[in-house]
Amino acid sequence: MSQNIEIEFKNLLTKTEFMQLKSFLDIDNSKFIKQDNHYFDTVNFSLKELGCALRIRFKNGRYELTLKEPHPEGLLETNQAISKQEATEMLENNVIIDGPVKERLIEHQIPLEELVLFGTLSTERAEQDFQGGLIVLDYSTYLNHFDYELEYEVHDYQKGKEIFENLLRQLNIPIRTTENKIRRFYQAKFNQK
C-alpha cells in the first residue's frame, strides 16, 4: 500500500495538437502503452458526490486498486497492488477486497455492497521526463467517447504550473479547463441514464 499526493496539470487537446506535441516531444508510437481503468461507484454516485474515484488499473501485466480523494494540493491516492484473481473477483462480483482502500471507503461510509462496475476507460499513454516533472500524452476511449489529453505531473505546484503553461503558449495550444478522466467518464455515464 502507498499513499501520495498527486499534483498534475491537464489540458484536453485536438488530434492536431496531440500530433504536434508528439512531434515536439519526440514521442513515437512505440512509446505508447495501453492501460485499462475499470471504475466503480454506487448507482447513486456516492463516490462522485465526495469527489472520490475508485478504480482498478491494469497496466504492464499488473493490477492496482486505487482510491482518489480530494486534497488541498491535488488528489490523495491510496494505492494497493492486487492479484489477477482479486481483480477478477472485484470486476465480476463487485466484491471489494480487504486492505487500505477498503478501509478508506469504510471511513467515508460508502456502502460497499452497493458498489458496482460502471465501465472501462482504455488509454494509450506515453510518458516522458520533462523539466523536472513527468509529461504524459493520452488517447482515451470510454462509453462511446474518445479524447486526447496532455498531463504534467509535478511535486511543486507553482513551478509545475509555470512550466505547463509555458509549454502550451510555446505551441499555441489554448489552455482549456479540463476535468480529470474519471469526471469525464462519470459525465458520459450520467448522460447514458
C-alpha positions in Angstrom: 0.0 0.0 0.0 1.1 3.5 -0.7 -0.3 6.9 -0.4 0.8 10.0 -2.3 -0.4 13.5 -3.2 -0.9 13.8 -6.9 -0.2 17.3 -8.4 -0.9 17.4 -12.1 -2.0 19.8 -14.7 -4.3 18.8 -17.6 -5.3 20.1 -20.9 -7.6 18.5 -23.5 -6.2 18.5 -27.0 -7.4 18.3 -30.5 -6.0 15.5 -32.6 -3.8 18.1 -34.4 -2.4 19.4 -31.1 -1.8 15.9 -29.9 0.2 15.1 -33.0 2.1 18.4 -32.6 3.1 17.6 -29.1 4.2 14.0 -30.1 6.5 15.6 -32.6 7.7 18.4 -30.3 8.5 15.9 -27.5 9.9 13.3 -30.0 7.5 10.6 -28.9 6.9 7.9 -31.4 4.1 5.3 -31.4 6.4 2.7 -29.8 6.4 4.7 -26.5 2.6 4.3 -26.1 1.4 1.7 -23.6 -2.2 0.6 -23.2 -3.8 0.7 -19.8 -7.3 -0.1 -18.8 -9.1 1.7 -15.9 -12.2 -0.1 -14.5 -14.3 2.4 -12.5 -16.7 1.6 -9.6 -19.3 3.7 -7.8 -22.8 3.2 -6.4 -25.8 3.7 -8.6 -26.4 6.9 -6.6 -22.8 8.1 -7.4 -21.8 8.1 -3.7 -18.1 8.4 -4.5 -18.6 11.1 -7.1 -20.6 13.1 -4.6 -17.5 13.1 -2.3 -15.2 14.0 -5.2 -13.7 10.5 -5.0 -12.9 7.8 -7.6 -12.3 4.1 -7.2 -10.6 2.1 -10.0 -8.7 -1.0 -10.8 -5.9 -0.3 -13.3 -4.4 -3.0 -15.5 -1.0 -1.9 -16.9 2.1 -3.8 -17.8 0.6 -7.1 -16.6 -0.1 -5.7 -13.1 -3.3 -4.8 -11.3 -3.6 -1.9 -8.9 -6.6 -0.8 -6.9 -6.7 3.0 -6.3 -9.0 5.3 -4.4 -8.5 9.0 -5.3 -9.8 11.6 -2.8 -9.7 15.4 -2.8 -6.7 17.1 -1.2 -5.9 20.8 -0.8 -2.9 20.4 -3.2 -4.3 17.9 -5.7 -5.5 14.4 -5.0 -4.7 11.9 -2.3 -4.2 8.5 -3.8 -4.4 5.3 -1.8 -2.9 2.5 -4.0 -2.9 -1.2 -3.4 -1.4 -3.9 -5.6 -3.8 -6.7 -6.2 -3.6 -10.1 -7.9 -5.4 -11.1 -11.1 -7.7 -13.3 -9.1 -8.6 -10.4 -6.8 -9.2 -8.1 -9.7 -11.4 -10.7 -11.4 -13.4 -11.1 -8.2 -14.0 -7.4 -8.0 -14.8 -7.0 -11.7 -17.2 -10.0 -11.9 -18.8 -9.9 -8.4 -18.4 -6.3 -7.2 -16.6 -7.5 -4.1 -14.1 -5.0 -2.5 -11.1 -6.9 -1.3 -9.6 -6.2 2.2 -6.9 -3.7 2.6 -6.2 0.0 2.9 -8.6 1.0 0.0 -11.5 -0.8 1.7 -10.6 0.8 5.0 -10.7 4.3 3.4 -14.1 3.5 1.8 -15.5 2.5 5.2 -14.2 5.7 6.7 -16.1 7.6 4.1 -19.2 5.5 4.9 -19.5 4.2 1.4 -22.0 1.3 1.3 -19.6 -1.4 -0.1 -22.4 -3.8 -1.0 -23.8 -1.1 -3.4 -20.5 -0.6 -5.3 -20.8 -1.7 -9.0 -18.6 -1.6 -12.0 -19.5 1.4 -14.1 -17.3 0.6 -17.1 -13.8 0.8 -18.5 -11.7 3.6 -19.8 -8.9 2.5 -22.0 -5.9 4.7 -22.6 -2.9 4.6 -24.9 -0.3 6.5 -22.8 3.2 7.8 -23.4 5.2 9.2 -20.5 8.4 11.2 -20.6 10.5 13.2 -18.1 10.2 16.9 -18.9 11.8 19.9 -17.0 11.7 18.2 -13.5 8.3 16.6 -14.0 6.6 13.8 -15.9 4.8 14.7 -19.1 2.0 12.4 -20.3 0.2 12.1 -23.6 -3.1 10.2 -23.5 -5.6 9.0 -26.1 -8.6 7.6 -24.2 -11.7 5.8 -25.2 -14.8 5.2 -22.9 -18.5 4.7 -23.2 -18.6 5.6 -27.0 -16.4 8.7 -26.4 -12.7 9.5 -27.1 -10.4 12.3 -26.2 -6.8 13.5 -26.4 -5.1 14.9 -23.3 -1.8 16.4 -22.0 -0.9 15.9 -18.4 2.1 17.2 -16.4 2.8 15.6 -13.1 5.0 17.5 -10.6 6.0 17.8 -7.0 5.9 21.7 -6.9 2.6 23.2 -7.8 3.8 26.8 -8.7 6.8 25.7 -10.7 4.8 23.0 -12.5 2.1 25.4 -13.4 4.6 27.8 -14.9 6.3 25.1 -17.0 3.0 23.6 -18.2 1.5 27.0 -19.2 4.8 28.0 -21.0 4.7 24.8 -23.0 1.2 25.4 -24.1 2.0 29.0 -25.0 5.1 28.0 -26.9 3.0 25.6 -29.1 0.0 28.0 -29.4 -2.3 25.5 -27.7 -5.1 27.2 -25.8 -5.4 26.5 -22.1 -8.7 24.6 -21.6 -10.5 23.9 -18.3 -10.1 20.1 -18.2 -11.9 17.7 -15.9 -9.9 14.6 -14.9 -10.6 11.3 -16.7 -13.0 10.0 -14.0 -15.1 13.1 -14.1 -15.3 12.9 -17.9 -16.1 9.2 -17.6 -18.8 9.9 -15.0 -20.4 12.6 -17.1 -20.6 10.2 -20.1 -22.1 7.6 -17.8 -24.5 10.0 -16.3 -25.6 11.1 -19.8 -26.4 7.5 -20.7 -29.0 7.3 -17.9 
